[in-house]
Amino acid sequence: MKTLLLALFFSIAVLTVQAQVSLAPTTVFADANGIGTLYVTNGSEKPQEINISFLFGYPGNDSIGNLMMVYEDSLREQQSGLGDRIRTFPRSFILAPGQQQTVRFQIRPDRTKPAGMYFTRVKVSSNEQAADIEQTATEGISTQVNFKFDQVIAAFYKSGAVTTGLEFSKLEAQRKDNSIAVNSEFTVTGNSPFLGSLQAEVKDSSGKVIATQQQTVALYYEGKRAYSIPLPEGIAPGTYQVTLLFKTERSDIPTSDLVQAPPISKTLSIML
């Protein structure tokens, strides 16, 4: 009997894991009127209960520069958060199998706030709709397992003139296993987070590119950030140049939504 119940539990778990809803876009930008749009799609074969809520948070870092989310920062929330100015319609709904729901966000302007980029996190919780009538097993044991999935994305609102940029107080590179580890200490300038991408190149003494790496970056205030550039096997000992190019461009966000800044290029030398 225990084996039967365990098998039933894991079967339900696998089916539910496959039943997550999808969100598009993965970052919401409100327009000049404070209106943003999110599309929620149910790709499963079961109705899904959807609930939308908000919480303030931003990507930060630990003591050595590894990425981590920061959710309890009341000072930054007062400075940059949307608070109760953001509303969503609808907030809770049932989404039938294969159906899509358009969710509208509305942000009330606050003219007492200075110009800048304001933001929050949108948490979309989904779980399979509970059955109206509980099904009972033939031996008199009823089993109901339900999982809730939370997907968290960012929502932004531009108010007035916005600018961004990066300044580095420290940039250093060192070899770590079969990669180059770049450690940075940065400050975001202007009144908006720096949302963009990093393109990294490693060149040998003849100028030949022997390694590249590209990734998105989201830098909000100041702190540390570590980057890793994989190296090819059998690299010859010598002096190499590492070029880092930070740009306000991302493949997953339209350029018109991103606060633009001139590209920032930094070059480091490293002995390998």
Rosetta silent file (secondary structure, phi, psi, omega in degrees, C-alpha in Angstrom):
SEQUENCE: MKTLLLALFFSIAVLTVQAQVSLAPTTVFADANGIGTLYVTNGSEKPQEINISFLFGYPGNDSIGNLMMVYEDSLREQQSGLGDRIRTFPRSFILAPGQQQTVRFQIRPDRTKPAGMYFTRVKVSSNEQAADIEQTATEGISTQVNFKFDQVIAAFYKSGAVTTGLEFSKLEAQRKDNSIAVNSEFTVTGNSPFLGSLQAEVKDSSGKVIATQQQTVALYYEGKRAYSIPLPEGIAPGTYQVTLLFKTERSDIPTSDLVQAPPISKTLSIML
SCORE:     score description
SCORE:     0.000 S_00000001
   1 L     0.000  -42.615  178.012    0.000    0.000    0.000 S_00000001
   2 H   -60.985  -38.904  179.344    2.849    2.412    0.856 S_00000001
   3 H   -63.072  -39.739  179.272    4.427    1.652   -2.516 S_00000001
   4 H   -63.504  -43.919 -179.486    1.151    2.467   -4.256 S_00000001
   5 H   -66.196  -39.583  177.646    0.810    5.791   -2.442 S_00000001
   6 H   -63.791  -42.600  178.856    4.428    6.755   -3.197 S_00000001
   7 H   -62.140  -41.054  178.833    3.950    5.921   -6.866 S_00000001
   8 H   -64.315  -41.881  179.900    0.784    8.003   -6.927 S_00000001
   9 H   -59.262  -50.196 -177.205    2.558   10.913   -5.213 S_00000001
  10 H   -70.698  -29.644  176.162    5.440   11.014   -7.681 S_00000001
  11 H   -65.492  -43.454  178.565    3.133   10.592  -10.678 S_00000001
  12 H   -65.744  -39.393 -179.140    1.122   13.620   -9.593 S_00000001
  13 H   -61.199  -44.964 -179.378    4.340   15.558   -8.900 S_00000001
  14 H   -63.619  -43.093  179.981    5.695   14.910  -12.405 S_00000001
  15 H   -64.064  -38.168 -177.713    2.419   15.919  -14.037 S_00000001
  16 H   -71.924  -37.065  178.276    2.223   19.093  -11.976 S_00000001
  17 H   -59.091  -35.111 -179.433    5.804   20.130  -12.721 S_00000001
  18 L   -78.138   -3.419 -171.728    4.933   20.032  -16.406 S_00000001
  19 L  -101.143   15.467  179.771    1.882   22.223  -15.792 S_00000001
  20 L   -66.198  144.584  176.772    3.582   25.542  -15.131 S_00000001
  21 L   -81.224  161.447  178.074    2.171   28.537  -16.942 S_00000001
  22 E  -111.662  150.862 -177.346    4.338   30.680  -19.204 S_00000001
  23 E  -122.344  141.127  175.323    4.786   34.453  -19.039 S_00000001
  24 E  -149.553  131.612   -3.619    5.564   36.947  -21.796 S_00000001
  25 L   -76.344  173.222  179.197    7.380   39.229  -21.724 S_00000001
  26 L   -87.842   -4.826  170.404    9.743   38.228  -18.936 S_00000001
  27 E  -139.474  127.747 -176.392   10.318   41.898  -18.075 S_00000001
  28 E  -102.971  129.823  174.453    7.438   44.395  -18.101 S_00000001
  29 E  -117.840  122.842  176.658    7.962   48.067  -18.965 S_00000001
  30 L   -75.022  150.138  179.376    5.086   50.458  -18.456 S_00000001
  31 L   -83.582 -172.389 -176.763    4.509   53.058  -21.165 S_00000001
  32 L   -62.838  -22.559  178.021    4.352   56.838  -20.738 S_00000001
  33 L   -90.610    3.506  179.902    0.777   56.491  -19.437 S_00000001
  34 L    80.140   20.398 -178.139    1.836   53.998  -16.795 S_00000001
  35 E  -107.056  129.457  175.385    0.252   51.001  -18.570 S_00000001
  36 E  -127.523  157.794 -175.783    2.061   47.659  -18.886 S_00000001
  37 E  -131.423  136.937  175.739    0.948   44.332  -20.321 S_00000001
  38 E  -130.954  136.499  177.713    1.705   40.727  -19.390 S_00000001
  39 E  -108.006  124.414 -179.479    0.433   37.612  -21.186 S_00000001
  40 E  -111.425  123.278 -175.172   -0.134   34.511  -19.055 S_00000001
  41 E  -120.728  133.706  176.663   -0.549   31.229  -20.961 S_00000001
  42 L  -100.344  104.148  179.901   -1.666   27.845  -19.634 S_00000001
  43 L   -91.907    6.430 -177.868    0.042   25.158  -21.696 S_00000001
  44 L   -92.305 -178.311  179.183   -1.167   22.304  -19.507 S_00000001
  45 L  -100.413    8.360 -178.402   -4.234   20.076  -19.760 S_00000001
  46 L  -125.275  146.587  173.530   -5.660   21.274  -16.433 S_00000001
  47 L   -62.001  143.083 -178.881   -7.241   24.585  -15.377 S_00000001
  48 E  -118.659  136.455  172.150   -4.813   26.728  -13.388 S_00000001
  49 E   -87.599  124.307 -176.791   -5.544   29.127  -10.550 S_00000001
  50 E  -115.148  132.536  174.907   -3.455   32.273  -11.072 S_00000001
  51 E  -132.089  136.342 -177.667   -2.717   34.908   -8.434 S_00000001
  52 E  -118.333  131.242  177.349   -0.584   38.023   -8.966 S_00000001
  53 E  -139.832  175.307 -176.342    1.132   39.986   -6.210 S_00000001
  54 E  -129.269  147.038  173.595    4.014   42.438   -5.864 S_00000001
  55 E  -151.121  145.712 -179.365    7.168   42.619   -3.783 S_00000001
  56 L   -85.047  135.441  177.351   10.159   44.919   -3.904 S_00000001
  57 L  -171.580  163.026  179.335   13.499   43.354   -4.767 S_00000001
  58 E  -157.236  156.892  177.547   16.555   43.688   -6.961 S_00000001
  59 E   -70.218  125.273  175.314   19.664   41.678   -7.941 S_00000001
  60 E  -121.538 -148.763 -178.814   22.463   42.242   -5.451 S_00000001
  61 E  -153.338  158.014  172.711   25.550   40.292   -4.480 S_00000001
  62 L   -87.308 -168.708 -172.787   27.151   38.398   -1.637 S_00000001
  63 L   -67.282  -19.169 -178.935   30.534   39.259   -0.116 S_00000001
  64 L  -112.104   10.553  173.635   32.489   37.801   -3.048 S_00000001
  65 L    95.616    5.315  177.281   30.341   39.146   -5.875 S_00000001
  66 L   -74.798  141.950 -177.419   28.029   36.221   -6.551 S_00000001
  67 E   -65.883  135.243  173.611   24.562   37.206   -7.729 S_00000001
  68 E  -153.335  150.854  179.922   21.762   37.059   -5.153 S_00000001
  69 E   -84.877  141.337  177.314   18.346   38.663   -4.837 S_00000001
  70 E  -112.633  120.034 -178.024   17.749   41.325   -2.192 S_00000001
  71 L  -116.377  -12.124 -178.308   14.164   41.537   -0.932 S_00000001
  72 L  -121.223   82.665  179.267   14.461   43.332    2.397 S_00000001
  73 L  -141.085   87.564 -173.691   15.856   46.793    1.752 S_00000001
  74 H   -66.754  -32.405  179.707   13.439   49.393    3.055 S_00000001
  75 H   -66.690  -45.760  178.331   15.683   52.347    2.162 S_00000001
  76 H   -67.740  -34.718  178.749   15.963   51.316   -1.500 S_00000001
  77 H   -63.565  -41.462  177.249   12.265   50.500   -1.598 S_00000001
  78 H   -65.871  -33.180 -178.516   11.425   54.012   -0.432 S_00000001
  79 H   -76.863  -45.418 -168.415   13.839   55.411   -3.020 S_00000001
  80 H  -122.544   -7.380 -173.723   12.974   53.284   -6.073 S_00000001
  81 E   -77.420  153.761  176.706    9.940   51.132   -5.298 S_00000001
  82 L   -84.396  -19.784  177.516    6.525   51.476   -6.900 S_00000001
  83 H    55.402 -136.577 -178.482    4.777   50.573   -3.624 S_00000001
  84 H   -87.902   12.338  178.535    1.003   50.696   -3.788 S_00000001
  85 H   -77.346  -14.280 -177.994    1.072   52.833   -6.934 S_00000001
  86 E  -101.175  135.167  177.671    0.910   49.711   -9.127 S_00000001
  87 E  -127.853  156.561  178.293   -2.332   47.838   -9.731 S_00000001
  88 E  -133.507  143.334  179.719   -3.107   44.802  -11.861 S_00000001
  89 E  -136.470  119.854   -8.507   -6.293   43.719  -13.641 S_00000001
  90 L   -78.923  166.180  179.697   -7.212   40.941  -13.132 S_00000001
  91 L   -97.457  -33.304  177.674   -5.331   40.004   -9.989 S_00000001
  92 E  -136.720  139.596 -179.906   -6.723   36.469   -9.600 S_00000001
  93 E  -163.876  163.923  173.998   -8.303   34.259  -12.232 S_00000001
  94 E  -101.550  129.141 -178.404   -8.800   30.721  -13.494 S_00000001
  95 E  -112.494  116.892 -177.961   -6.998   29.964  -16.741 S_00000001
  96 L   -70.199  159.481  179.481   -8.417   27.138  -18.843 S_00000001
  97 L   -56.313  133.423  176.783   -6.119   24.651  -20.622 S_00000001
  98 L    74.585    4.366 -176.569   -4.467   26.136  -23.697 S_00000001
  99 L  -100.287  160.044  179.535   -5.839   29.609  -22.991 S_00000001
 100 E  -124.604  138.475  178.172   -4.084   32.960  -22.619 S_00000001
 101 E  -117.073  130.613  174.243   -5.004   35.827  -20.303 S_00000001
 102 E   -87.753  124.823  179.314   -3.969   39.443  -20.861 S_00000001
 103 E  -111.189  128.303 -179.996   -3.009   41.143  -17.597 S_00000001
 104 E  -104.791  136.688  172.971   -2.847   44.930  -17.465 S_00000001
 105 E  -109.063  139.580  176.645   -0.720   46.894  -15.033 S_00000001
 106 E  -128.679  128.316 -178.358   -1.533   50.483  -14.162 S_00000001
 107 E  -115.291  122.078  177.822    0.880   52.763  -12.308 S_00000001
 108 L   -77.977  131.782  178.378   -0.371   55.965  -10.729 S_00000001
 109 L   -69.499  152.036  175.594    2.040   58.881  -11.173 S_00000001
 110 L  -132.876  101.548 -174.262    3.436   60.606   -8.083 S_00000001
 111 L   -73.288   -6.573  175.123    4.653   64.111   -8.877 S_00000001
 112 L   -81.945  -12.943 -179.586    6.315   64.378   -5.466 S_00000001
 113 L   -86.703  143.876  176.006    8.861   61.775   -6.564 S_00000001
 114 L   -70.643  164.679  177.114   12.014   62.837   -8.453 S_00000001
 115 L   -62.202  147.680  179.029   12.638   61.679  -12.016 S_00000001
 116 E   160.045  179.048  176.468   14.016   58.176  -12.319 S_00000001
 117 E   -96.094  122.432  178.753   13.328   54.525  -13.009 S_00000001
 118 E  -109.435  150.216 -173.130   10.948   52.942  -10.499 S_00000001
 119 E  -154.606  168.244  173.946   10.431   49.207  -10.238 S_00000001
 120 E  -156.914  177.338  173.773    9.015   46.231   -8.381 S_00000001
 121 E  -109.781  136.370  177.931    8.839   42.452   -8.728 S_00000001
 122 E  -102.289  119.033  178.374    5.727   40.755  -10.057 S_00000001
 123 E  -103.122  118.192  178.598    5.052   37.355   -8.486 S_00000001
 124 E  -106.463  110.355 -179.383    2.783   35.113  -10.542 S_00000001
 125 E   -99.912  135.015 -179.781    1.630   32.116   -8.511 S_00000001
 126 E  -136.405  142.825  173.200   -0.034   29.187  -10.263 S_00000001
 127 E  -154.550  155.060 -178.572   -1.471   25.881   -9.129 S_00000001
 128 E   -62.782  134.951 -178.734   -3.851   23.331  -10.533 S_00000001
 129 L   -61.359  132.955 -178.957   -7.457   24.200   -9.809 S_00000001
 130 L   -67.827  141.613  178.815   -8.810   22.104   -6.945 S_00000001
 131 L   -69.114  145.791  178.360  -11.450   19.539   -7.867 S_00000001
 132 L   -68.930  -35.675 -178.461  -15.000   20.272   -6.706 S_00000001
 133 L  -121.045  124.198 -178.562  -15.521   16.715   -5.541 S_00000001
 134 L   -73.812  126.844  179.444  -12.736   14.828   -3.803 S_00000001
 135 L   -83.182  135.638 -176.585  -12.112   11.458   -5.394 S_00000001
 136 L  -112.528  134.595  179.131  -11.774    8.589   -2.946 S_00000001
 137 L   -69.048  158.330 -176.108   -9.725    5.454   -3.553 S_00000001
 138 L   -63.245  -23.903 -179.866  -11.505    2.103   -3.430 S_00000001
 139 L   -91.040    9.398  175.511   -9.793    1.203   -0.130 S_00000001
 140 L    87.646   11.399  179.503  -11.158    4.314    1.543 S_00000001
 141 L  -111.452  124.567  179.693   -8.010    6.436    1.343 S_00000001
 142 L  -104.377  141.961 -178.166   -8.197    9.778   -0.456 S_00000001
 143 L  -132.974  128.066  176.699   -5.090   11.509   -1.779 S_00000001
 144 L  -138.345  116.744  179.452   -4.787   15.056   -3.062 S_00000001
 145 L  -118.397  126.593 -178.167   -1.417   16.620   -3.870 S_00000001
 146 L  -134.767  132.609 -178.977   -1.257   20.182   -5.156 S_00000001
 147 L  -113.196  140.670  174.654    1.839   22.242   -5.918 S_00000001
 148 E  -109.092  132.654  179.522    2.085   26.007   -6.181 S_00000001
 149 E  -113.048  132.711  177.369    4.660   27.543   -8.516 S_00000001
 150 E  -110.205  126.329  172.222    5.905   31.094   -8.155 S_00000001
 151 E  -116.471  129.349 -175.301    7.445   32.955  -11.087 S_00000001
 152 E  -118.883  124.860  178.525    8.952   36.359  -10.331 S_00000001
 153 E  -128.429  167.520 -177.892    9.689   38.951  -13.014 S_00000001
 154 E   -96.247  148.301  173.119   10.590   42.649  -12.946 S_00000001
 155 E  -129.250  134.427 -175.015    8.314   45.587  -13.780 S_00000001
 156 E  -125.599  152.168  176.412    9.693   49.077  -14.538 S_00000001
 157 E  -142.054  120.681  177.953    8.255   52.566  -14.909 S_00000001
 158 E   -86.472  128.605  177.234   10.180   55.544  -16.294 S_00000001
 159 E  -123.442  113.752 -179.527    9.306   58.871  -14.721 S_00000001
 160 L    73.047 -158.409 -178.838   10.783   61.982  -16.318 S_00000001
 161 L   -76.751  130.035 -177.719   14.311   62.093  -17.745 S_00000001
 162 L  -124.121  141.988  177.769   16.303   58.939  -16.982 S_00000001
 163 L  -139.240  160.903  176.812   20.017   58.218  -17.347 S_00000001
 164 E  -152.390  167.521  178.849   22.352   55.407  -16.426 S_00000001
 165 E   176.520  177.205 -179.113   26.020   54.469  -16.547 S_00000001
 166 E  -133.977  140.104  169.147   28.751   52.539  -14.749 S_00000001
 167 E  -127.387  138.797 -178.028   31.856   53.480  -12.818 S_00000001
 168 E  -114.669  126.669  174.349   34.350   50.895  -11.585 S_00000001
 169 E   -93.233  -14.892  179.998   36.518   51.362   -8.509 S_00000001
 170 E  -155.853  133.550  172.472   38.085   47.925   -8.946 S_00000001
 171 E  -144.085  120.772  179.001   38.554   45.458  -11.802 S_00000001
 172 E  -142.802  148.831 -178.562   40.864   42.483  -11.513 S_00000001
 173 E  -126.580  141.562  176.352   41.273   39.197  -13.346 S_00000001
 174 E  -149.211  156.472  179.441   42.804   35.934  -12.222 S_00000001
 175 E   -79.546  137.971  175.441   42.829   32.348  -13.410 S_00000001
 176 E  -138.186  107.526 -174.634   40.457   29.957  -11.678 S_00000001
 177 L    56.720 -124.572 -178.117   40.615   26.356  -12.861 S_00000001
 178 L  -105.522   44.694  178.766   39.975   26.468  -16.621 S_00000001
 179 E  -153.867  167.836  172.878   38.500   29.966  -16.716 S_00000001
 180 E  -104.452  125.246  177.501   39.290   33.590  -16.026 S_00000001
 181 E   -98.812  122.093  177.819   37.513   35.062  -13.010 S_00000001
 182 E  -107.108  123.544  177.977   36.893   38.801  -13.234 S_00000001
 183 E  -109.957  132.178 -176.973   36.022   40.579   -9.992 S_00000001
 184 E  -130.802  150.840  167.829   34.550   44.078  -10.110 S_00000001
 185 E  -122.632  122.760 -168.933   33.412   46.767   -7.725 S_00000001
 186 E  -130.529  162.347  169.715   30.957   49.113   -9.414 S_00000001
 187 E  -135.975  130.427  175.614   28.640   52.052   -8.912 S_00000001
 188 E   -83.646  126.596  178.132   25.640   52.741  -11.134 S_00000001
 189 E   -95.316  167.016 -179.440   25.461   56.401  -12.111 S_00000001
 190 E    83.046 -159.322 -176.572   22.350   58.341  -13.055 S_00000001
 191 L  -123.561   26.405  179.820   18.848   57.569  -11.798 S_00000001
 192 L  -144.359  147.389  172.489   18.196   54.206  -13.440 S_00000001
 193 L   -58.902  155.339  175.390   19.568   50.666  -13.132 S_00000001
 194 E   -93.446  104.453  178.392   22.071   49.596  -15.786 S_00000001
 195 E  -108.497  120.747 -177.376   20.271   46.918  -17.798 S_00000001
 196 E  -175.548 -139.436 -175.969   22.263   45.502  -20.677 S_00000001
 197 E  -144.966  159.300  175.244   24.881   42.957  -21.605 S_00000001
 198 E  -118.719  126.891  171.939   28.532   42.151  -21.154 S_00000001
 199 E  -112.789  122.523 -178.296   30.719   41.004  -24.034 S_00000001
 200 E  -117.133  138.418  176.804   34.099   39.642  -22.959 S_00000001
 201 E  -130.373  141.969  173.858   37.061   38.743  -25.185 S_00000001
 202 E  -118.057  124.147 -178.766   40.397   37.173  -24.335 S_00000001
 203 E  -119.073  147.119  175.320   43.263   37.810  -26.770 S_00000001
 204 L   -84.886 -174.854 -175.129   46.786   36.409  -26.882 S_00000001
 205 L   -65.760  -20.167  178.160   49.926   38.489  -27.456 S_00000001
 206 L   -89.605   -2.136 -178.991   49.386   38.431  -31.243 S_00000001
 207 L    90.473    5.355  179.233   45.865   39.835  -30.915 S_00000001
 208 L   -78.268  133.135  178.167   44.122   36.552  -31.703 S_00000001
 209 E   -77.259  120.598 -178.516   40.819   36.013  -29.890 S_00000001
 210 E  -111.179   -8.364  177.607   41.065   32.746  -27.974 S_00000001
 211 E  -160.618  144.982  176.220   37.922   32.998  -25.826 S_00000001
 212 E  -137.359  156.864  176.362   34.657   34.937  -25.735 S_00000001
 213 E  -153.446  138.052  178.219   31.757   35.185  -23.348 S_00000001
 214 E  -134.717  137.364  178.646   28.458   37.077  -23.511 S_00000001
 215 E  -156.315  159.109  176.153   25.819   37.478  -20.814 S_00000001
 216 E   -79.499  153.588  176.587   23.104   39.822  -19.660 S_00000001
 217 E  -133.047  145.415  175.019   23.741   42.170  -16.757 S_00000001
 218 E  -139.503   99.285 -176.697   21.372   43.946  -14.378 S_00000001
 219 E  -113.061  127.426 -168.407   23.224   46.304  -12.044 S_00000001
 220 L  -106.889  -46.295 -175.146   21.090   48.465   -9.769 S_00000001
 221 L  -131.132  -91.628  174.659   23.065   50.497   -7.222 S_00000001
 222 E  -150.344  161.293 -179.755   26.614   49.633   -6.154 S_00000001
 223 E   155.036 -156.697  179.070   28.441   46.517   -5.052 S_00000001
 224 E  -114.710  149.060  174.411   30.555   43.657   -6.298 S_00000001
 225 E  -147.354  132.091 -179.604   29.973   41.411   -9.286 S_00000001
 226 E  -106.775  140.654  178.251   32.011   38.419  -10.435 S_00000001
 227 E  -127.956  148.372 -179.212   32.178   37.174  -14.038 S_00000001
 228 E  -123.777  132.473  179.532   33.627   33.964  -15.435 S_00000001
 229 E  -118.814  109.115  179.636   35.155   33.495  -18.908 S_00000001
 230 E   -63.570  142.262  178.552   35.754   29.834  -19.915 S_00000001
 231 L  -108.072  150.564  176.307   39.138   29.103  -21.513 S_00000001
 232 L   -71.276  160.945  177.846   39.907   26.536  -24.237 S_00000001
 233 L   -70.313  148.558  173.119   41.893   23.439  -23.393 S_00000001
 234 L    69.469   31.411 -179.788   45.659   23.484  -23.794 S_00000001
 235 L   -69.874  137.162 -176.994   46.144   27.238  -23.665 S_00000001
 236 L   -76.789  144.770  176.465   49.809   28.249  -23.897 S_00000001
 237 L   -61.324  146.392  178.454   51.434   30.143  -20.998 S_00000001
 238 L   157.832 -172.267  179.144   51.830   33.867  -21.585 S_00000001
 239 E   -97.199  131.674 -177.985   50.299   37.305  -21.185 S_00000001
 240 E  -126.355  154.558  177.013   46.721   37.764  -22.341 S_00000001
 241 E  -109.578  132.529  176.711   44.384   40.726  -22.605 S_00000001
 242 E  -109.795  119.258  178.603   40.817   40.605  -21.299 S_00000001
 243 E  -109.707  126.472  178.447   38.442   43.183  -22.800 S_00000001
 244 E  -111.373  125.887 -179.984   35.081   43.806  -21.143 S_00000001
 245 E  -121.469  112.740  178.013   32.420   45.717  -23.087 S_00000001
 246 E   -98.654  126.290 -178.175   29.287   46.774  -21.207 S_00000001
 247 E  -133.291  148.781  176.081   26.387   47.873  -23.430 S_00000001
 248 L   -87.530   62.342  177.623   22.772   48.848  -22.825 S_00000001
 249 L  -139.021  138.318  176.014   21.562   46.184  -25.246 S_00000001
 250 E  -145.565  142.163 -178.946   19.800   42.894  -24.568 S_00000001
 251 L   -71.648  -21.471 -175.855   18.271   40.343  -26.899 S_00000001
 252 L   -97.796    0.022 -179.829   15.286   39.798  -24.588 S_00000001
 253 E  -134.132  129.907  177.718   14.335   43.480  -24.142 S_00000001
 254 L   -59.133  142.580 -179.573   13.564   45.999  -26.912 S_00000001
 255 H   -58.471  -33.161 -178.690   16.135   48.780  -27.160 S_00000001
 256 H   -64.444  -22.905  179.980   13.367   51.363  -26.842 S_00000001
 257 H   -86.616  -22.046 -175.393   12.628   50.116  -23.308 S_00000001
 258 L   -85.648  139.232  172.874   16.230   50.232  -22.113 S_00000001
 259 L   -73.470  122.126 -171.566   17.778   53.398  -20.710 S_00000001
 260 L   -86.951  147.975  175.559   20.674   54.043  -23.081 S_00000001
 261 L  -147.214  153.588  175.861   24.271   54.820  -22.173 S_00000001
 262 L   -60.734  145.173  176.713   27.521   54.943  -24.175 S_00000001
 263 L   -57.094  145.507 -179.071   29.325   51.567  -24.290 S_00000001
 264 E  -117.497  118.200 -177.569   31.870   51.111  -21.514 S_00000001
 265 E  -114.567  133.163  177.124   35.075   49.246  -22.407 S_00000001
 266 E  -132.244  140.327 -179.186   37.696   48.026  -19.930 S_00000001
 267 E  -124.205  133.378  179.528   40.900   46.097  -20.660 S_00000001
 268 E  -125.465  150.487  173.608   42.885   43.981  -18.208 S_00000001
 269 E  -106.952  143.686 -178.991   46.131   42.038  -18.544 S_00000001
 270 E  -145.252  140.940  173.931   46.574   38.585  -17.049 S_00000001
 271 E   -93.407  125.627  179.101   49.361   35.984  -16.948 S_00000001
 272 L  -116.496    0.000    0.000   48.146   32.481  -17.745 S_00000001
